[in-house]
Amino acid sequence: MTVGHEDTPQRVSLLPVFLIVLVDVFGMTLVIPLLAIYAETMSASPLQATMLVSVFAACQLVSGPIIGQLSDRFGRKPLLLISQIGTFLGFLLMARAQTLWVLYVARILDGATAGNLSLAQAYISDHTEPADRAKSFGLIGIAFGVGFFIGPSLTGYLSARYSLTTPIYLAACMSAASVLCTAALLKGGHQSAHAFDDRQAVLHWKTYVNYFRRPGLSRQLMQFLFFATSFSMFISGFALFAERRFTYDGQPFGPREIGYVFGYVGFITILLQGGLIGRLVKKFGEAALVAAGFVALAVGFFGLGLASSIASLLWMGLLASFGIGVIRPALTSLITQQADRREQGVVLGLTQSLTSIASIVAPIVAGLLIGRQLLTEWAWVAACLAAVGIALSRQGFSFRAAPAADPVVGS
């Protein structure tokens, strides 16, 4: 089905949106690498430390669609401010925590207001033409690349030189700066009252089932779920995998080496999404790029399971970086093109919920496999998840030039 005529998007600067996402990614890459160690200083067991990630993701699973739909009704900017303030308070409470239960409260607060990414995506969708969205969503990929390029190594340096709380305070300061940036620089983003669809009941299962009943959108949402789960398997398990598989100067990989690998992946992502994604979309189209990205991801993760040298690790990392770098912006663009403008916040909130599901399940699976020394199997599970994405891309993996006709938005 196709939607009627959409209002012409009002073009605005996307720099504030980039800064918002960058703060989110920096917060994640600054805090997540030391979260378990930080929890252990409060006498947390390994399970209690791991559950801090699951609690955040579970809260985000519930809050993502709610915040997305509220933003459809009341505007992107007010909800972004609420979400960012929650992130700031969560970081601040985490840095000040003296007991484990306070740390849990901090993670719950952050997760319950964690709508920054989906709201930023909705804002981009509001203010860009469908044909330009993949390139615009590439800004989010650049933010992820910069975060993974700088964040982990910066955390290692700051925590070693000062204390475990120093990177958390830095994340809080960046979050506060982002609040000010949104308040002062973000323009527009308010949906008119008539554009809000009161029939869409948030957290009503029939609402979500309806989205999965749309042929094109359903396939793309499933692709997004498998991408998010595969990516989460990699992110949550790589440090443990690398520590057990690779050595440098006769010593097992440590935080420094692992940080460099994450930085390498981030750097490749920056190169891709900083200038290449727009050209690739014009030449091949989003669907072909998504398919190629899943192929690269599956081959990269499969090879990672067999890798035993740093050289092979870097080659497999290059393939995986390409997959990660093209799938997220191209697939997000396709998803937004299948939804009416008044549904953008809800649909992108739904993708955030799918990410949360992946972030709840994948770390548990990764921990179980690596804990049993099934290192190759851990990488191959991630590869199999990406392979499902290839199967779902059967109509997109053609590498034909993108059509010149105006894109049609599905309903």
VENJO-V801017 format. One record per pair of residues at least 6 apart in sequence whose ideal C-beta (glycine too) atoms are under 6 Angstrom apart, sorted by the first residue. I is the first residue (numbers start at 1). J is the second residue. If there is no record, write none. Layout:
i j
I J
I J
This chain:
i j
1 411
2 408
3 340
3 409
3 411
6 341
9 127
9 128
10 127
10 188
12 127
12 187
12 188
14 139
16 181
16 185
16 186
17 120
17 123
18 139
18 143
19 178
19 181
20 116
20 120
20 178
21 120
21 140
21 143
22 143
23 174
23 175
23 178
24 116
24 117
25 143
25 144
25 147
26 147
26 151
26 174
27 171
29 147
29 148
29 151
29 152
30 151
30 155
30 167
30 171
31 168
31 171
33 152
33 155
34 155
34 159
34 164
35 52
36 49
38 164
39 49
42 100
44 100
52 107
53 363
54 360
55 107
56 107
56 111
57 356
57 359
57 360
58 360
59 108
59 111
59 112
60 111
60 114
60 356
61 353
61 356
63 112
64 115
64 118
64 349
64 352
64 353
65 202
65 349
65 350
65 353
66 202
67 79
67 115
68 118
68 345
68 346
68 349
69 202
69 345
69 346
70 79
71 79
71 119
71 345
72 191
72 196
72 345
73 196
75 189
75 190
76 119
76 122
76 123
76 189
77 186
77 189
79 119
80 119
80 182
81 182
83 113
83 115
83 116
84 178
84 179
86 109
86 113
87 110
87 175
88 172
88 175
88 176
89 109
90 106
90 109
90 110
91 168
91 171
91 172
91 175
92 172
93 106
94 106
94 168
95 165
95 168
95 169
97 103
118 348
118 349
118 352
121 348
122 344
122 345
122 348
123 189
124 136
125 336
125 344
128 136
130 337
130 407
131 407
133 333
133 336
134 281
134 286
134 329
134 330
134 333
135 278
137 329
137 332
137 333
138 273
138 277
138 329
141 269
141 273
141 325
141 328
141 329
142 270
142 273
142 274
145 266
145 269
145 270
148 262
148 265
148 266
149 263
149 266
149 267
152 259
152 262
153 259
153 263
155 167
156 255
156 259
158 166
158 167
159 167
195 342
197 342
200 207
200 346
201 207
211 217
212 218
216 338
216 410
217 338
219 392
220 334
220 335
222 392
223 389
223 392
224 331
224 351
224 354
225 354
226 385
226 388
226 389
227 327
227 389
228 354
228 355
228 358
229 358
229 362
229 385
230 382
230 385
230 386
232 358
232 359
232 362
233 362
233 366
233 382
234 382
236 362
236 363
236 366
237 366
237 370
237 378
239 258
240 370
241 375
242 253
242 258
243 252
243 253
244 375
245 375
246 253
248 257
264 317
265 317
265 321
268 321
269 321
269 325
272 325
273 325
277 329
280 289
282 402
284 399
285 402
286 330
286 333
286 334
287 396
288 396
288 398
288 399
289 326
289 330
290 327
290 330
290 331
290 393
290 396
291 393
291 396
291 397
293 323
293 326
293 327
294 386
294 389
294 390
294 393
295 390
296 319
296 322
296 323
297 320
297 323
297 386
298 383
298 386
298 387
299 319
300 316
300 319
300 320
301 379
301 382
301 383
302 383
303 316
304 316
304 379
305 376
305 379
305 380
307 313
307 316
337 407
337 409
338 410
339 347
340 411
366 378
369 377
369 378
370 378
